[in-house]
């Protein structure tokens, strides 16, 4: 769903694309911020089966609302296709052509780094909190910081990306994550926890409009769905791989120090590639 939403915004908003992607992603960030707390509170009144039923019912109620909002989608799409056909820069790319393109592999590590590192940290957060001496109550409250700063990242990243060249700015998009894992490695106090969760959320929000706009700039809006589908598959694979990799690191007794080392190397290398190989 996130793939469909961000891709649609990138296609239909040629101007103010960054702001559009930020608005489209805002709902997910609000969900991360509030839904865990809501579900925990409802758990006192309903069993898990009832909660799943209510969740399904909510989604069913949204379907006719979405259908009504998109009632004139055909005319919007026809206008977009006419605009694309008039622009020579919007070439059609196949998956094979994208995979043969050198530019794809220059920016590909940046797209894979955050899903890999972020999912690994989230999956093993109980181990991390135990190792740092942080409580589970802090973890629950930490999602408030995470959500607030992810929204802040969206609000900053969207307008910013509309004013600057995405390809020039994208090497710096993972800097908040680098600061985040550095704080995690070196510090154990309460304010380290606050900064860790805040920077983690900020990078999540910041990267959404940056990454969404990047592929539209490189491959044009006609092939944005193809490019983003390929990258989404890579992101899912990275998200599936990192819990296993981080899990073995923890089981072998290396812990946070090696996780920090691997994550830092990934961020630095993926950020340097677009600077060295300018496109």
C-alpha positions as CSV (number, residue, x, y, z in Angstrom):
1,X,0.0,0.0,0.0
2,X,2.8,2.4,0.8
3,X,4.4,1.6,-2.6
4,X,1.1,2.4,-4.4
5,X,0.6,5.6,-2.5
6,X,4.0,7.1,-2.9
7,X,4.3,6.0,-6.6
8,X,0.9,7.6,-7.4
9,X,2.0,10.9,-5.8
10,X,5.3,10.8,-7.7
11,X,3.4,10.2,-11.0
12,X,0.6,12.8,-10.7
13,X,2.4,15.7,-9.0
14,X,5.1,16.9,-11.3
15,X,5.3,20.1,-9.3
16,X,5.5,19.9,-5.5
17,X,6.2,16.2,-5.8
18,X,8.1,16.1,-2.4
19,X,5.1,17.8,-0.6
20,X,2.7,15.3,-2.2
21,X,4.7,12.3,-1.1
22,X,5.1,13.7,2.4
23,X,1.3,14.1,2.7
24,X,0.6,10.6,1.3
25,X,3.1,9.1,3.8
26,X,1.8,11.1,6.8
27,X,-1.0,8.6,7.5
28,X,1.4,5.8,8.0
29,X,3.5,7.8,10.4
30,X,0.5,8.8,12.4
31,X,-0.4,5.1,12.5
32,X,3.0,4.2,13.8
33,X,2.6,6.9,16.5
34,X,-0.9,6.2,17.8
35,X,-2.1,2.7,16.8
36,X,0.1,0.7,19.2
37,X,-1.2,2.7,22.1
38,X,-4.8,2.4,20.9
39,X,-4.5,-1.3,20.4
40,X,-3.0,-1.8,23.9
41,X,-5.8,0.2,25.4
42,X,-8.5,-1.7,23.5
43,X,-6.9,-5.0,24.5
44,X,-8.3,-4.4,28.0
45,X,-11.8,-4.6,26.6
46,X,-11.7,-7.0,23.7
47,X,-9.9,-10.2,22.9
48,X,-7.5,-10.4,19.9
49,X,-10.0,-11.9,17.6
50,X,-12.4,-9.1,18.1
51,X,-9.6,-6.6,17.6
52,X,-8.7,-8.2,14.3
53,X,-12.4,-8.1,13.3
54,X,-12.7,-4.4,14.1
55,X,-9.5,-3.7,12.1
56,X,-11.0,-5.6,9.1
57,X,-14.3,-3.7,9.5
58,X,-12.4,-0.4,9.4
59,X,-10.7,-1.3,6.2
60,X,-14.0,-2.4,4.6
61,X,-15.6,0.9,5.6
62,X,-12.7,2.8,3.9
63,X,-13.2,1.0,0.5
64,X,-16.3,3.0,-0.6
65,X,-14.7,6.3,0.6
66,X,-11.6,5.6,-1.5
67,X,-13.9,4.7,-4.5
68,X,-15.8,8.0,-4.2
69,X,-12.6,10.0,-3.9
70,X,-11.2,8.3,-7.1
71,X,-14.4,8.6,-9.1
72,X,-12.8,10.9,-11.8
73,X,-9.5,9.0,-11.9
74,X,-9.9,8.1,-15.6
75,X,-9.9,11.8,-16.6
76,X,-6.9,12.5,-14.4
77,X,-5.0,9.6,-15.8
78,X,-5.8,10.7,-19.4
79,X,-4.5,14.2,-18.7
80,X,-1.3,12.7,-17.2
81,X,-0.8,10.4,-20.2
82,X,-1.2,13.4,-22.6
83,X,1.3,15.4,-20.6
84,X,3.8,12.5,-20.5
85,X,3.4,11.9,-24.3
86,X,4.3,15.6,-24.9
87,X,7.5,15.3,-22.9
88,X,10.4,13.6,-24.6
89,X,12.2,13.0,-21.3
90,X,9.7,10.4,-20.1
91,X,11.1,7.3,-21.6
92,X,9.5,3.8,-20.9
93,X,11.9,1.6,-19.1
94,X,11.6,-2.2,-18.6
95,X,12.9,-4.0,-15.5
96,X,15.7,-5.5,-17.7
97,X,16.7,-2.1,-19.0
98,X,16.8,-0.6,-15.4
99,X,18.9,-3.5,-14.2
100,X,21.4,-2.8,-17.1
101,X,21.6,0.8,-16.2
102,X,24.7,1.9,-14.2
103,X,22.8,4.7,-12.5
104,X,20.5,2.2,-10.8
105,X,23.3,0.5,-9.0
106,X,24.8,3.8,-7.9
107,X,21.7,4.7,-5.9
108,X,20.5,1.2,-5.1
109,X,22.6,0.8,-1.9
110,X,21.0,4.0,-0.5
111,X,17.6,2.5,-1.1
112,X,18.5,-0.8,0.6
113,X,20.5,0.6,3.6
114,X,17.6,2.0,5.6
115,X,15.3,-1.0,5.3
116,X,18.1,-3.3,6.2
117,X,19.4,-1.4,9.2
118,X,16.0,-0.1,10.4
119,X,14.3,-3.5,10.3
120,X,17.2,-5.2,12.0
121,X,17.2,-2.6,14.9
122,X,13.4,-2.9,15.2
123,X,13.4,-6.7,15.2
124,X,16.0,-6.9,17.9
125,X,14.9,-3.9,19.9
126,X,14.2,-5.9,23.1
127,X,17.8,-7.2,23.1
128,X,19.1,-3.7,22.4
129,X,17.1,-2.2,25.2
130,X,18.2,-4.9,27.6
131,X,21.8,-4.3,26.6
132,X,21.6,-0.6,27.1
133,X,19.7,-0.9,30.4
134,X,16.6,0.7,29.1
135,X,13.1,-0.5,30.2
136,X,10.2,-1.8,28.2
137,X,8.2,1.2,29.5
138,X,10.7,3.4,27.8
139,X,10.3,1.4,24.6
140,X,6.5,2.1,24.6
141,X,7.0,5.8,25.2
142,X,9.8,5.8,22.6
143,X,7.3,5.4,19.8
144,X,5.9,8.8,20.6
145,X,9.3,10.3,19.9
146,X,9.7,8.1,16.9
147,X,6.3,9.1,15.5
148,X,6.7,12.8,16.2
149,X,10.1,13.1,14.6
150,X,9.1,10.9,11.6
151,X,6.3,13.5,10.9
152,X,8.9,16.3,11.4
153,X,11.1,14.5,8.8
154,X,8.2,14.4,6.4
155,X,7.3,18.1,6.9
156,X,11.0,19.1,6.3
157,X,11.8,16.6,3.6
158,X,8.8,17.3,1.3
159,X,9.2,21.0,0.8
160,X,13.0,20.8,0.8
161,X,13.1,18.3,-2.0
162,X,10.9,20.6,-4.1
163,X,13.6,23.3,-3.9
164,X,16.8,21.3,-4.5
165,X,18.2,18.8,-6.9
166,X,17.4,15.3,-5.4
167,X,20.4,13.6,-6.9
168,X,22.7,16.2,-5.3
169,X,21.1,16.0,-1.9
170,X,20.4,12.2,-1.7
171,X,23.9,11.3,-0.4
172,X,23.1,13.1,2.9
173,X,19.7,11.5,3.5
174,X,21.1,8.8,5.8
175,X,23.1,11.2,8.1
176,X,20.4,11.2,10.8
177,X,20.6,7.3,10.8
178,X,24.4,7.5,11.2
179,X,24.1,9.8,14.2
180,X,21.3,7.5,15.6
181,X,23.4,4.3,15.6
182,X,26.5,6.3,16.8
183,X,24.5,7.5,19.9
184,X,23.2,3.9,20.4
185,X,26.8,2.6,20.4
186,X,28.5,5.2,22.7
187,X,25.8,6.3,25.2
188,X,23.4,4.6,27.6
189,X,21.5,7.4,29.5
190,X,17.9,8.5,29.1
191,X,18.7,11.3,26.7
192,X,20.6,8.9,24.5
193,X,17.5,6.8,24.3
194,X,15.4,9.9,23.3
195,X,17.9,11.0,20.6
196,X,18.1,7.4,19.3
197,X,14.3,7.1,18.8
198,X,14.0,10.6,17.6
199,X,16.7,10.4,14.9
200,X,15.5,6.9,13.9
201,X,12.0,8.3,13.3
202,X,13.3,11.5,11.6
203,X,15.3,9.5,9.1
204,X,12.3,7.4,8.3
205,X,10.2,10.5,7.6
206,X,13.0,12.3,5.7
207,X,13.8,9.4,3.4
208,X,10.3,8.9,2.1
209,X,10.0,12.1,-0.1
210,X,13.7,11.9,-1.0
211,X,13.5,8.3,-2.3
212,X,10.1,8.8,-3.9
213,X,11.3,11.8,-5.9
214,X,14.7,10.4,-6.8
215,X,13.4,7.6,-9.0
216,X,11.0,9.9,-10.7
217,X,13.9,12.2,-11.6
218,X,16.0,9.4,-12.9
219,X,13.5,7.3,-14.8
220,X,10.6,9.7,-15.4
221,X,7.0,9.3,-14.3
222,X,6.1,6.9,-17.1
223,X,8.3,4.1,-15.6
224,X,8.3,5.2,-11.9
225,X,6.0,2.2,-11.1
226,X,8.5,-0.3,-12.6
227,X,11.5,1.3,-10.9
228,X,9.8,1.5,-7.5
229,X,8.4,-2.0,-7.7
230,X,11.9,-3.3,-8.3
231,X,13.3,-1.3,-5.4
232,X,10.4,-2.2,-3.2
233,X,11.2,-5.9,-3.8
234,X,14.9,-5.2,-2.8
235,X,13.7,-3.3,0.3
236,X,11.5,-6.3,1.3
237,X,14.5,-8.7,0.8
238,X,16.8,-6.4,2.8
239,X,14.2,-6.2,5.6
240,X,13.9,-10.0,5.7
241,X,17.7,-10.5,5.6
242,X,18.7,-8.1,8.4
243,X,17.0,-9.8,11.4
244,X,18.8,-13.0,10.5
245,X,22.2,-11.2,10.1
246,X,21.8,-9.2,13.3
247,X,20.5,-12.3,15.1
248,X,23.6,-14.3,14.3
249,X,25.8,-11.4,15.3
250,X,24.0,-11.3,18.7
251,X,24.1,-15.1,19.1
252,X,27.8,-15.2,18.4
253,X,28.3,-12.7,21.2
254,X,29.4,-9.6,19.2
255,X,26.3,-7.5,20.0
256,X,25.8,-3.8,19.4
257,X,29.4,-3.0,18.5
258,X,29.4,-5.2,15.3
259,X,25.9,-4.1,14.4
260,X,27.2,-0.5,14.7
261,X,30.2,-1.3,12.5
262,X,28.2,-3.0,9.8
263,X,25.6,-0.3,9.7
264,X,28.1,2.5,9.6
265,X,30.0,1.0,6.7
266,X,26.7,0.5,4.8
267,X,25.7,4.1,5.3
268,X,29.1,5.6,4.5
269,X,29.7,3.4,1.3
270,X,26.1,4.0,0.0
271,X,26.4,7.7,0.6
272,X,29.8,8.1,-1.1
273,X,28.8,6.2,-4.3
274,X,26.6,9.0,-5.7
275,X,29.3,11.5,-4.9
276,X,32.1,9.6,-6.6
277,X,30.0,8.5,-9.6
278,X,28.1,11.6,-10.5
279,X,25.2,11.1,-12.9
